[in-house]
Amino acid sequence: MSIRFQKLRFNLDKERDLEAWDILHSVPGSRNAYILDAVCAYSKQLTQEEACVAFQHQILGVIRAGLASQPINAQPLPVESSQEDDTVLDNFLESAF
């Protein structure tokens, strides 16, 4: 059997530590199982957030490339309009994810 130990300290003078302490001590059942589940869930959440950010950057690049390529007879967009489009696009993508 391969068991590893990890020491965890709480400074109850710090609000975050005290909150975590209270949560941990109100858990019914195994605290060890609770901590394991929490660590694994947090890790998956970070991975999912990182994937969403990478996806947003890819989509922004594709859309900006599409906005930059204009038909031959089209009038060029003023710089201000292009920046406004980017801001609107950024806001939309941030709210969508």
C-alpha positions as a Markdown table, in Angstrom:
| # | Residue | x | y | z |
|---|---|---|---|---|
| 1 | Met | 0.0 | 0.0 | 0.0 |
| 2 | Ser | 1.4 | 3.4 | -1.0 |
| 3 | Ile | 0.2 | 6.2 | 1.3 |
| 4 | Arg | 1.5 | 9.7 | 1.2 |
| 5 | Phe | 0.8 | 12.3 | 3.9 |
| 6 | Gln | 0.3 | 16.1 | 3.4 |
| 7 | Lys | 0.2 | 18.5 | 6.3 |
| 8 | Leu | -2.3 | 21.3 | 6.0 |
| 9 | Arg | -2.2 | 24.3 | 8.4 |
| 10 | Phe | -4.9 | 26.9 | 9.0 |
| 11 | Asn | -4.1 | 30.3 | 10.4 |
| 12 | Leu | -7.5 | 31.2 | 12.1 |
| 13 | Asp | -6.5 | 34.8 | 12.3 |
| 14 | Lys | -6.9 | 35.0 | 8.5 |
| 15 | Glu | -10.4 | 35.2 | 7.1 |
| 16 | Arg | -9.9 | 32.8 | 4.3 |
| 17 | Asp | -8.3 | 30.2 | 6.5 |
| 18 | Leu | -11.0 | 30.4 | 9.1 |
| 19 | Glu | -13.7 | 30.1 | 6.3 |
| 20 | Ala | -12.0 | 26.9 | 5.0 |
| 21 | Trp | -11.6 | 25.5 | 8.5 |
| 22 | Asp | -15.3 | 26.0 | 9.2 |
| 23 | Ile | -16.3 | 24.4 | 5.9 |
| 24 | Leu | -14.0 | 21.5 | 6.4 |
| 25 | His | -15.3 | 20.9 | 9.9 |
| 26 | Ser | -18.9 | 21.0 | 8.9 |
| 27 | Val | -18.5 | 18.3 | 6.3 |
| 28 | Pro | -20.4 | 15.1 | 7.1 |
| 29 | Gly | -18.4 | 12.0 | 6.5 |
| 30 | Ser | -14.7 | 11.8 | 5.5 |
| 31 | Arg | -12.8 | 15.1 | 5.5 |
| 32 | Asn | -10.1 | 13.3 | 3.5 |
| 33 | Ala | -12.5 | 12.3 | 0.8 |
| 34 | Tyr | -13.9 | 15.9 | 0.8 |
| 35 | Ile | -10.4 | 17.4 | 0.3 |
| 36 | Leu | -9.5 | 14.9 | -2.4 |
| 37 | Asp | -12.8 | 15.7 | -4.3 |
| 38 | Ala | -12.2 | 19.5 | -3.9 |
| 39 | Val | -8.6 | 19.3 | -5.2 |
| 40 | Cys | -9.6 | 17.3 | -8.2 |
| 41 | Ala | -12.6 | 19.5 | -9.0 |
| 42 | Tyr | -10.6 | 22.7 | -8.7 |
| 43 | Ser | -7.9 | 21.2 | -11.0 |
| 44 | Lys | -10.5 | 20.4 | -13.7 |
| 45 | Gln | -12.1 | 23.8 | -13.4 |
| 46 | Leu | -8.8 | 25.5 | -14.1 |
| 47 | Thr | -8.2 | 23.3 | -17.1 |
| 48 | Gln | -11.6 | 24.1 | -18.4 |
| 49 | Glu | -11.2 | 27.9 | -17.9 |
| 50 | Glu | -7.8 | 27.8 | -19.7 |
| 51 | Ala | -9.3 | 25.9 | -22.6 |
| 52 | Cys | -12.1 | 28.5 | -22.8 |
| 53 | Val | -9.6 | 31.4 | -22.9 |
| 54 | Ala | -7.6 | 29.6 | -25.6 |
| 55 | Phe | -10.8 | 29.1 | -27.6 |
| 56 | Gln | -11.8 | 32.7 | -27.2 |
| 57 | His | -8.4 | 33.8 | -28.6 |
| 58 | Gln | -8.7 | 31.5 | -31.6 |
| 59 | Ile | -12.2 | 32.8 | -32.4 |
| 60 | Leu | -11.1 | 36.4 | -32.0 |
| 61 | Gly | -8.2 | 35.8 | -34.4 |
| 62 | Val | -10.5 | 34.2 | -37.0 |
| 63 | Ile | -13.1 | 37.0 | -36.7 |
| 64 | Arg | -10.5 | 39.8 | -36.8 |
| 65 | Ala | -8.9 | 38.2 | -39.9 |
| 66 | Gly | -12.4 | 38.1 | -41.5 |
| 67 | Leu | -12.9 | 41.8 | -40.6 |
| 68 | Ala | -9.5 | 42.7 | -42.0 |
| 69 | Ser | -10.2 | 41.1 | -45.4 |
| 70 | Gln | -12.5 | 43.3 | -47.3 |
| 71 | Pro | -13.9 | 43.0 | -50.8 |
| 72 | Ile | -11.8 | 44.8 | -53.5 |
| 73 | Asn | -14.5 | 47.6 | -54.1 |
| 74 | Ala | -15.1 | 48.2 | -50.4 |
| 75 | Gln | -14.0 | 51.4 | -48.7 |
| 76 | Pro | -11.4 | 50.9 | -46.0 |
| 77 | Leu | -12.7 | 51.2 | -42.4 |
| 78 | Pro | -11.6 | 54.1 | -40.4 |
| 79 | Val | -9.2 | 53.2 | -37.5 |
| 80 | Glu | -11.8 | 54.2 | -34.9 |
| 81 | Ser | -14.5 | 51.9 | -36.3 |
| 82 | Ser | -12.1 | 49.0 | -36.4 |
| 83 | Gln | -11.1 | 49.5 | -32.7 |
| 84 | Glu | -14.8 | 49.9 | -31.8 |
| 85 | Asp | -15.6 | 46.6 | -33.6 |
| 86 | Asp | -12.8 | 44.9 | -31.6 |
| 87 | Thr | -14.2 | 46.2 | -28.3 |
| 88 | Val | -17.7 | 45.1 | -29.1 |
| 89 | Leu | -16.4 | 41.7 | -30.2 |
| 90 | Asp | -14.2 | 41.3 | -27.1 |
| 91 | Asn | -17.2 | 42.2 | -24.9 |
| 92 | Phe | -19.4 | 39.8 | -26.7 |
| 93 | Leu | -17.0 | 36.9 | -26.4 |
| 94 | Glu | -16.3 | 37.6 | -22.7 |
| 95 | Ser | -20.0 | 37.6 | -21.9 |
| 96 | Ala | -20.5 | 34.4 | -24.0 |
| 97 | Phe | -17.9 | 32.4 | -22.0 |
